[in-house]
């Protein structure tokens, strides 16, 4: 089952179950996917849908930080609940060992020797870790490995 079909199926299930919170988030996901499909005039595959979902999770994490800093824990809790639903559709996160293995393979594949090669390394790592790891944290790890 494709990711899009799974989201549509889960939308129907949430409607039947009366789960309004989950239904709201699933509808939001479908709306984001359909908007991009309309804008780009093409059907999105699972990889492109994952990218959309990763972006939605990132936006909500930023909102949680802002709401928490602003003393609005009630709004932060809503965003955290949305993140939990969104993460159900993302692939399993990479472990530290798996991430280190990907970074090591990318460094050896590019022959990277220093910080000037970080872009090449990140390009390879991004294709393998997108949606499965926080790319900001990955960037920090690559930077520390290349500067050592």
N, C-alpha and C positions, 0 to 999 in steps of 0.2 A: 504494500500500500504506500502510495506516495505521501509525502508530508502534507501536501495540500488536501488530499483526500482524507487523511487522518484528522486534520483540523475541521473539515466540513462535517465529518462523522461525529466528532466530539461536540460540535456546535449543536447538532440534533440531539445528542445524548444529554447535554446540559439543559436544553429546552425541555425535554421530557422529564428530567429529574427536578426541574425547577431551581437549579443552581444558578441564581442570578449573577453572583460575582464571577464565577467561571465563564458563564455565557458572555458577560460584558468583555472580558479579556479575549476570549476566542473570537468574538465578532470584531474586536479591534485588530486582531492579527489578520483576519480575512480582509478587512477593509484596507489595511496597509499593503497586503499582497496584491489585491485587485487594483489599488491605485497605481502601483508600480507597473503592473501588467498593462493597464490602460495607457499610462504615460509612455512606456517603451514599446507598446504594441507587440508584445510577445508573451508567451506563456513562461512562467518562472519554473525552473527545476528546483529540486530539493536544496542544492547548494545556494542558489540565490535566495530562497525562502529562509534558509538558515542565516544568511547575511542580514536579512530584514529583521529577523527575530533577535539576533545579537545586538543590532542597533537599538531595538526597542528596549532590551534589557539595560543597555548602557545608559539610555536616556532616563530610565526609571532609577537607576543607581545614582545618577547625578541629582535627580529630584529628591531622593531620600536624603542625600547629604545636605541639600539646601533646606529641606523641611526640618531636619534635625537641628541644623545650625540656627534656624529661625524659631525654634521652640514649638514646632507644629508636629508633634509626634503622631497625632491622629491621621494627618495626611501622609506621613512617612509610612505608617502601618498599611495604608491602602496601597501605596506603591510597592511595598515589600510583598504583599499578597499577590499583586500582579506579576512581580518578578518570579514568584514561586510557580505560577501557572505557565508563564513563558518558558521557564527552564525545563518544564516537562517535555517540551518539543525540541529542545536542543540536544545534540549528542552528549554522551558522557564526557565530563571534563577530563583532561589529561592529568595523570599523576606527575609528580615532580621528576620521577625517574624517566618517564616517557618523554617529558618535555626536554630534559637534559639530553636524551638520546637524539631527539629531533635537532636540537641546536648543534650538537657535536657533528651529526651527519651533514648539516647545512654548512658548517664551518669547513669541514674537510672537502665537501663538494665544490665550494667556491674557492678554496685555497686562501681563505681570509687570514690576514696576518695582523690587522690592526683596525682601529676605529674607521678608517677610510673605506673599509669593506663592509661596514655594518648594513648598508642598504641592500647589498647582494644577499647577505645572510638572512636579513629580515624578510626579503621577498620569498625565499624558499620556506622559511619557518611559517610565514603567514598562510601559505597555501595549505600546509599540513595541520596547523593549529587553530585556524580561524573558527570561532564558535566553540572551541573546546578549551580555550585558555584566554585569560585577560591579556590582550596584546600589549598593554602598558607594562605589565609585570614581565612579560616575555622580553620586551625591549630592554628593560633594566638588566635582565639576566644575560642577554646577548652582549650588552655593553660591558658588563663586568668580565665576561669571558674574553672579549676582544682586547680589553685594556690590561688584562693580567699578563 
